């Protein structure tokens, strides 16, 4: 597979191929002028081991199916129900590895007929996470400023452009009771893994054993979950991925905290 043929978000941007980038990557610069390069330094030995983290995650209708079809490139195919997922995560307590924050934009796709989240971009605040995630797992990581703020009933995650001043997007979740359609969607998507390409091969990661609400009831010591109403803001600029992709109405969203030791391994 030619390098530019594997570049998913580059096709959306009509831009150039990211140099020496294995997998599905945007044409955006990998490094950040303030936070530093996307590179494995060797200061971490062994796998990252996570202990406690929080996230906000929301699901949206696509507003531009033409752009969505461009995003879902071979070996992936369009699902019967296209969806866009946007998340902001804070891995603030680690057993091994640096604490860092992360955001991601993904689209639902099929691989060999099975659904999964094709990751379009994954900004992270740590260079080792960025370099290691790209090289080992095929994740489209770049180094960027990412924040996740919490108040009594509102959670706001922001992912920034290079330099850390201008937001690429802000995802807000207001805690509250969702409608039945939102709960149905969370049950529908809970088991779907992340999908990446590494050296032309598909890798799969994650997916939940149960819907998030059921996990919180089954393991309250590990999981805390609040459902709510999500909204997404991003600048209407040509080089903004979400603007190019086209995001429609919010369908479901939640905040969760997980306290459990684990490492990330592909399926």
C-alpha positions in Angstrom: 0.0 0.0 0.0 1.4 3.4 -1.0 1.9 5.8 1.9 -0.6 8.4 0.7 -3.1 5.7 -0.2 -3.2 4.8 3.5 -3.6 8.4 4.8 -7.2 8.7 5.8 -7.5 12.3 7.1 -5.1 13.5 4.4 -7.7 12.6 1.8 -10.2 14.7 3.6 -7.8 17.6 3.8 -6.7 17.3 0.2 -3.2 17.8 1.6 0.1 16.1 1.5 1.1 12.8 3.1 2.7 12.9 6.5 6.3 11.8 6.1 7.3 8.4 7.2 3.9 7.9 9.0 2.8 4.3 9.3 -1.0 4.0 9.3 -3.9 6.3 9.0 -2.7 9.9 9.7 -3.7 13.4 9.1 -1.3 15.7 7.2 -1.0 17.9 10.4 2.5 18.3 11.9 3.3 15.6 14.4 5.2 17.8 16.8 4.0 20.8 18.9 6.1 23.9 19.2 5.4 24.2 22.9 5.1 20.6 24.1 7.7 19.1 21.9 8.2 16.2 19.4 6.2 13.1 18.8 9.0 10.7 19.6 9.8 7.7 21.8 12.6 8.8 24.1 13.4 5.5 25.8 12.8 7.0 29.3 9.9 4.6 29.8 10.7 0.8 30.2 8.0 -1.8 29.6 4.4 -1.3 28.7 2.3 1.6 29.9 0.2 0.4 32.8 -2.9 2.6 33.6 -4.4 3.0 37.0 -7.1 5.7 37.0 -8.5 7.8 34.2 -11.5 9.9 33.3 -13.1 10.7 29.9 -16.0 12.4 28.2 -17.3 10.7 25.0 -20.1 11.6 22.6 -21.6 10.2 19.4 -22.9 12.3 16.5 -24.7 11.9 13.2 -22.5 12.6 10.2 -23.6 15.7 8.3 -21.6 15.0 5.1 -21.9 11.4 3.9 -19.6 12.1 1.0 -16.8 13.1 3.3 -17.6 10.1 5.5 -17.2 7.8 2.5 -13.8 9.4 1.7 -12.7 8.7 5.3 -13.7 5.0 5.2 -11.0 3.7 2.9 -10.0 0.1 2.0 -9.7 -2.3 3.8 -12.7 -0.7 5.6 -16.2 -0.3 4.4 -19.2 1.9 5.2 -21.5 0.7 8.0 -25.2 0.6 7.7 -25.5 3.3 10.4 -22.6 5.8 10.1 -21.6 7.5 13.3 -18.9 9.9 14.5 -17.3 9.6 17.9 -15.5 12.3 19.7 -13.7 11.8 23.1 -11.3 13.6 25.5 -9.5 11.4 28.1 -7.3 12.1 31.1 -4.9 9.4 32.2 -3.9 11.1 35.4 -2.7 8.1 37.5 -0.3 5.6 36.0 1.4 2.5 37.4 4.0 2.7 34.7 4.4 5.5 32.1 3.7 9.2 32.1 0.4 10.8 33.0 -1.1 12.4 29.9 -4.3 13.6 28.2 -5.7 12.6 24.9 -8.5 13.4 22.4 -9.8 11.4 19.5 -12.1 11.7 16.5 -13.3 8.4 15.0 -15.9 7.1 12.5 -17.7 3.9 12.6 -16.6 1.5 9.9 -16.7 -2.2 9.0 -13.7 -4.5 8.8 -14.6 -7.9 7.3 -18.2 -7.1 8.1 -17.6 -6.3 11.8 -18.0 -2.8 13.2 -15.3 -0.8 14.9 -14.1 2.8 15.4 -11.7 3.9 12.7 -9.5 6.4 14.4 -8.9 9.5 12.3 -6.8 11.6 14.7 -5.6 11.1 18.3 -3.8 14.2 19.8 -1.9 13.5 23.0 0.1 15.6 25.5 3.1 13.3 25.8 5.8 12.6 23.2 6.4 9.1 24.3 2.8 8.2 24.1 2.7 9.8 20.7 5.8 8.1 19.3 5.1 4.7 20.9 1.4 4.7 19.9 2.2 5.5 16.3 5.0 3.0 15.9 3.6 0.1 18.0 -0.1 0.3 17.5 -0.7 2.4 14.3 -2.6 5.1 16.2 -2.7 8.5 14.3 -1.2 10.4 17.2 0.2 13.9 17.2 1.4 16.0 20.2 -1.0 18.7 21.2 -2.4 20.5 24.3 -5.5 18.8 25.6 -7.5 19.7 28.7 -10.4 18.1 30.5 -12.2 20.3 33.1 -15.0 19.3 35.5 -17.6 21.2 37.5 -20.6 20.0 39.4 -22.7 18.9 36.4 -20.6 19.9 33.4 -17.5 18.4 31.8 -15.5 20.2 29.1 -12.8 18.6 27.0 -10.7 20.8 24.7 -8.2 19.8 22.0 -5.9 22.6 20.8 -4.1 23.4 17.5 -0.3 23.5 17.5 1.0 26.0 20.1 -1.8 25.4 22.5 -3.8 28.6 22.0 -6.5 28.0 19.4 -9.0 25.2 20.1 -9.5 22.5 17.4 -12.6 21.5 19.2 -14.4 21.8 22.6 -16.6 18.9 23.7 -19.1 19.7 26.5 -21.2 17.3 28.4 -24.0 18.5 30.7 -25.0 15.7 33.1 -28.6 14.7 33.0 -31.1 12.0 32.0 -30.9 11.0 28.4 -33.8 9.8 26.3 -34.4 6.2 25.4 -32.8 6.6 22.0 -29.5 7.7 23.6 -29.5 4.7 25.9 -30.2 2.4 23.0 -27.2 3.9 21.1 -24.9 3.4 24.0 -25.9 -0.3 24.1 -25.4 -0.5 20.4 -21.9 0.8 20.3 -20.4 -0.5 23.6 -18.5 -3.5 22.3 -17.0 -2.0 19.2 -13.2 -1.9 19.2 -10.8 0.8 17.9 -9.4 0.1 14.5 -6.0 1.2 13.2 -3.6 0.4 10.4 0.0 -0.5 11.0 2.2 -1.4 8.1 -0.9 -2.3 6.0 -2.4 -4.6 8.7 -5.5 -3.9 10.7 -5.2 -3.8 14.5 -8.1 -3.8 17.0 -8.1 -2.5 20.5 -10.6 -2.3 23.3 -14.4 -2.4 23.3 -16.5 -2.8 26.5 -17.9 -6.0 27.9 -21.1 -4.3 28.8 -22.8 -1.0 28.2 -21.3 1.7 30.4 -24.4 2.0 32.7 -24.3 -1.8 33.3 -20.5 -1.7 34.1 -21.1 1.0 36.7 -23.7 -1.1 38.4 -21.7 -4.3 38.1 -18.4 -2.9 39.3 -19.1 0.4 41.2 -15.6 0.3 42.8 -14.0 0.5 39.3 -16.5 2.5 37.3 -18.3 5.7 37.8 -20.6 6.9 35.0 -22.8 10.0 34.3 -24.8 10.2 31.2 -25.8 13.6 29.7 -26.3 15.9 26.8 -23.3 16.6 24.6 -22.5 19.5 22.3 -19.5 20.1 20.1 -17.8 23.4 19.0 -15.1 23.8 16.4 -13.9 26.5 14.0 -15.4 26.5 10.5 -11.9 26.4 8.9 -10.9 24.3 6.0 -8.0 22.6 7.8 -10.2 21.6 10.8 -10.9 17.9 10.6 -14.4 18.0 12.1 -15.4 20.9 9.8 -14.2 18.8 6.8 -15.9 15.7 8.0 -19.2 17.4 8.8 -20.8 16.7 12.2 -24.6 16.6 12.7 -26.7 16.4 15.8 -25.5 14.8 19.1 -27.0 11.4 19.8 -25.6 10.3 23.1 -22.8 11.1 25.6 -21.3 10.3 28.9 -18.5 11.0 31.4 -16.8 8.1 33.1 -14.0 7.4 35.6 -12.2 4.1 35.6 -10.0 2.9 38.5 -8.4 -0.4 37.5 -4.9 -1.5 36.4 -4.6 -2.5 32.8 -2.3 -2.4 29.7 -3.3 -1.9 26.1 -2.9 -4.9 23.8 -4.3 -5.5 20.4 -6.9 -8.3 19.8 
